[in-house]
Amino acid sequence: MKLMHLSDLHIGKRVNEFSMIEDQEYALVQILRMVDEEKPAAVVIAGDIYDKSVPSAEAVTLFDDFLSRLNRRNLQVLIISGNHDSPERLAFGKRLLEQTGVHLSPVYGGQIEPVTLSDEYGKVNFWLLPFIKPAHVKRYYPEEKIESYTDAVRVAVEKMQINTEERNVLVTHQFVTGAETCESEEILVGGSENVDASVFEGFDYVALGHLHGPQNIGSNRIRYCGTMLKYSFSEAAHYKSVTVVEIGKKGQLQLQVLPLMPKHDMRQIRGSFEELTDCEFYSRTEVNDYLHIVLTDEEDVAEAAGRLRVIYPNMMRLSYDNTRTRSDRSIEGAEAVEKKSPLDLFGELYEMQNNRQFSEEQENTLQRMIENIWEENK
């Protein structure tokens, strides 16, 4: 059985105040062409359909169009909600859509029924597990010891009671320990969101969403397919793609990666103002790409942003790299501070003021407060 694995569409996202809706439409059209060429039996979308829990009208319209065009291709579509989605809103019309081959994960309710498809080798069971937190699972299994995200996913998987003699695919949206992250992803403080890959034993393929860089975890059996577009300059070196999965007989798995070409690439260019405004330089540059321009001039250039945007209309960010900025970055380890979580920074401030570290109770309370604020401002 051939599957197409997508995730983290983030439809409606804005990057540095630039709307990505046209770029997203461009990428989704490419994906539809790939569907026509590859002819998968199912398309799996592993969460973060939208960038906000209450998406804009144009985001909903674009996804509605994409879903309708997929549905006309006589295949099954399996979708879960991610941490950016509202599971209640995303699941609207679930029972009606199932009749057309579009399967939406409901709000987690303690039990998950598989979507079962068949091929020449028998059944393939798809288990749709949306983004969950320990509290979501603890609500239905108060007798279980659930203190971490690993515990939560482990219990949720155990309650599925999968038949390991059949082929099973898990579609979920979590941060698996050992994966590589980038700055555009929302990873909870202190690494508390980590899920150990051992909880996925028994599945023939785990289609993950949440992280933007395509990568395998341990083997190609557990995979993040990554985003369809670059959503921050930390992703500038990524090669965006779609993952095509072929599941043969029990134990047989083959992956193929199909590259996606963006309408506008996202990259960094650097040099002095004089160099970057020289016609010989910019004639060799794709000036319509989304750019982070780094000026190396020792003195600030008057009205640099406005003057550069005449040549580079999609400049998203302007910064300087010179003696002054390098000195500023070295003060009090600024680069290291940028990499620290809010919990770490609060801990250092508390220790500095009180000459002692957080108690475990204080740390847990602060972590919950940060997570609540994070959720409210998504």
Secondary structure, DSSP 8 states (H G I E B T S, - for coil): -EEEEE----BT-EETTEE-HHHHHHHHHHHHHHHHHH--SEEEEES--BSSSS--HHHHHHHHHHHHHHHTTS-EEEEE--TTS-HHHHTTTHHHHHTTTEEE--S--S----EEEEETTEEEEEEEE----HHHHHTT-TTS---SHHHHHHHHHHTT---TTSEEEEEEE-EETT----TTS---GGGTTEE-GGGGTT-SEEEEES-SS-EESSSTTEEE---SS--SGGGTT---EEEEEEE-STT-EEEEEEE---SS-EEEEEE-HHHHT-HHHHTTS-TTSEEEEEE--SS--TTHHHHHHHH-TTEEEEEE-SHHHHHHHHGGGHHHHHTS-HHHHHHHHHHHHHSS---HHHHHHHHHHHHHHHHHT-
